[in-house]
Amino acid sequence: MTDAPRTEPEDGDLVRRAAAGEVAAFEQLYRRHSGRVHGAVWRLSGMNPARAEELTQEAFIRAWQKLDSFRFESAFSTWLHRLAVNVALMDLRRRDPEDNVDHAALELASEPVRPFCAGERGDLERAVANLPPRARAVLVLHDVEGWKHEEISHELGMAVGSSKAQLHRARGLLKRALGEQS
C-alpha cells in the first residue's frame, strides 16, 4: 500500500477555520503568505528590516481582526497583500505627512533612464531605500506592485498629477543616485 500525497488545505478552507477561531489555521496562512507580505512592506519602508518586520506583524494582526470581513470575492492572498500595503501606507502617512515636489529633480528625470543589469540590483535597492518616503511609495506601488496613478493618489491622499510627479521625481533621483555610483 502506498501513501497518498499529502495535500495542503486551500486558503479558503484555512480562512473559514481561522475566522471560526482556529489559531492553527491562521498560523498556516501566516507561514504561507508572510514572505510576500514582508517583501511588499519592506520595499515601502525603504528596505528597513526592523520596520518591515513590525509592519508585517501589524498587517497580520489586522488580518486576524478582519477575517470576518473577507468575502471570498478575490483570492485571500490578494486581500491580504492589499491590507498589508495599506498598513505600510498608513505608517508612511504618520511618519511623513507632506513631501514637497523637487522641481530640479523633475527636470533631471525627463531624460531617458538606462536599463539596469542584474549586478546593479544591490545599488538599485539602496537607491530606492534612500528616496524620500512618498516618492519611494509611489515608485514601489506603480513600478513594482503595478498600481495605477488613480489608485495611488486615492491611497496616499494626493492628486493624480502629484502621483505622476512623484514617480517622475523618484525615477530622476534614482538615475542621479545610480549615475553617481558608476
C-alpha positions in Angstrom: 0.0 0.0 0.0 1.4 3.4 -0.9 0.8 6.6 0.9 -1.3 9.2 -1.0 0.5 12.5 -1.5 -0.2 14.9 1.3 -2.2 17.9 0.1 -2.2 21.3 1.8 -5.6 22.9 2.6 -6.7 25.6 0.4 -6.5 29.2 1.6 -10.3 29.5 1.6 -10.6 26.5 4.0 -8.0 27.9 6.3 -9.7 31.3 6.3 -13.0 29.8 7.3 -11.4 27.8 10.1 -9.3 30.8 11.3 -12.4 33.0 11.2 -14.1 30.4 13.4 -11.3 30.9 15.9 -8.8 28.1 14.9 -5.4 29.7 15.6 -3.5 26.8 13.9 -5.3 27.6 10.6 -4.2 31.2 10.8 -0.7 30.1 11.6 -0.7 28.2 8.4 -1.9 31.3 6.5 0.9 33.3 8.1 3.6 30.8 7.1 2.2 30.6 3.6 1.9 34.4 3.0 4.4 36.1 5.3 7.2 36.2 2.8 5.2 38.1 0.1 3.7 40.5 2.7 7.1 41.2 4.2 8.6 41.9 0.7 5.9 44.4 -0.1 6.2 46.3 3.2 10.0 46.0 3.2 10.1 47.9 -0.1 7.6 50.5 1.1 9.5 51.1 4.4 12.7 51.9 2.5 14.2 48.4 3.0 14.3 49.0 6.7 14.4 45.4 8.2 13.1 46.3 11.7 10.3 48.5 10.3 9.3 45.9 7.7 9.1 43.2 10.5 6.9 45.5 12.6 4.7 46.3 9.6 4.4 42.6 8.7 3.3 41.7 12.2 0.8 44.7 12.2 -0.6 43.5 8.9 -1.2 40.0 10.2 -2.8 41.3 13.4 -5.1 43.4 11.3 -5.8 40.4 9.0 -6.7 38.3 12.1 -9.0 41.1 13.3 -10.7 41.5 9.9 -11.0 37.9 8.8 -14.8 38.0 9.2 -14.8 40.8 6.6 -13.1 38.7 3.9 -15.9 37.9 1.4 -14.1 35.3 -0.8 -14.7 37.6 -3.9 -10.9 37.5 -4.6 -8.0 35.3 -3.6 -7.1 35.6 0.1 -3.5 36.4 -1.0 -4.8 39.4 -2.9 -6.9 40.7 0.0 -4.0 40.2 2.5 -1.5 41.9 0.2 -3.7 44.9 -0.2 -4.3 45.1 3.5 -0.5 44.9 4.1 0.2 47.7 1.6 -2.5 49.8 3.3 -0.8 49.2 6.7 2.5 50.4 5.2 0.9 53.4 3.6 -0.8 54.4 6.9 2.6 54.2 8.5 4.1 56.4 5.8 1.3 59.0 6.3 2.0 59.1 10.0 5.8 59.5 9.5 5.8 61.8 6.5 2.6 63.7 6.1 3.8 66.0 3.4 6.6 65.7 0.8 7.1 68.6 -1.5 7.9 68.2 -5.2 11.6 69.0 -6.1 11.4 70.7 -9.5 15.1 70.3 -10.1 14.7 66.5 -9.7 11.7 66.5 -12.1 13.9 68.2 -14.7 16.6 65.6 -14.3 14.0 62.9 -14.6 12.9 64.0 -18.0 15.9 62.2 -19.6 15.5 58.5 -20.5 16.6 56.1 -17.9 19.0 53.3 -18.9 18.0 49.8 -18.0 19.6 48.0 -15.0 21.6 44.8 -15.2 21.4 42.1 -12.6 24.7 43.2 -11.0 23.3 46.6 -10.1 20.4 45.2 -8.0 22.0 46.0 -4.7 22.8 49.5 -5.8 19.2 49.9 -7.0 17.8 48.6 -3.7 19.9 51.1 -1.7 19.0 53.9 -4.0 15.3 53.1 -3.7 15.6 52.9 0.1 17.2 56.4 0.2 14.3 58.0 -1.8 12.0 60.4 0.1 9.2 58.3 1.6 6.3 59.5 -0.6 8.4 59.3 -3.8 9.5 55.8 -2.8 5.9 54.8 -2.1 4.7 56.0 -5.5 7.6 54.3 -7.2 7.1 50.9 -5.5 3.3 51.0 -5.9 3.5 51.9 -9.5 6.6 50.2 -10.9 6.8 47.2 -8.6 3.2 46.5 -7.5 1.6 47.6 -10.7 -0.9 50.1 -9.3 -2.4 52.8 -11.4 -1.9 56.5 -10.6 -5.6 56.8 -9.7 -5.3 54.1 -7.0 -2.0 55.6 -5.7 -3.5 59.1 -5.4 -6.5 57.7 -3.6 -4.4 55.7 -1.1 -1.9 58.4 -0.5 -4.4 61.3 -0.4 -2.8 63.2 -3.3 -3.9 64.4 -6.7 -3.2 62.1 -9.7 -0.9 64.7 -11.1 1.1 64.7 -7.8 1.4 60.9 -8.1 2.8 61.2 -11.6 5.1 64.0 -10.4 6.4 61.9 -7.5 7.0 58.9 -9.8 8.9 61.2 -12.2 10.8 62.6 -9.2 11.7 59.1 -7.9 12.9 58.0 -11.3 15.1 61.1 -11.6 16.6 60.7 -8.2 17.3 57.1 -8.9 19.0 58.0 -12.1 21.1 60.6 -10.4 22.0 58.3 -7.4 22.9 55.4 -9.7 24.8 57.6 -12.2 27.0 58.9 -9.3 27.9 55.3 -8.5 29.1 54.4 -12.0 
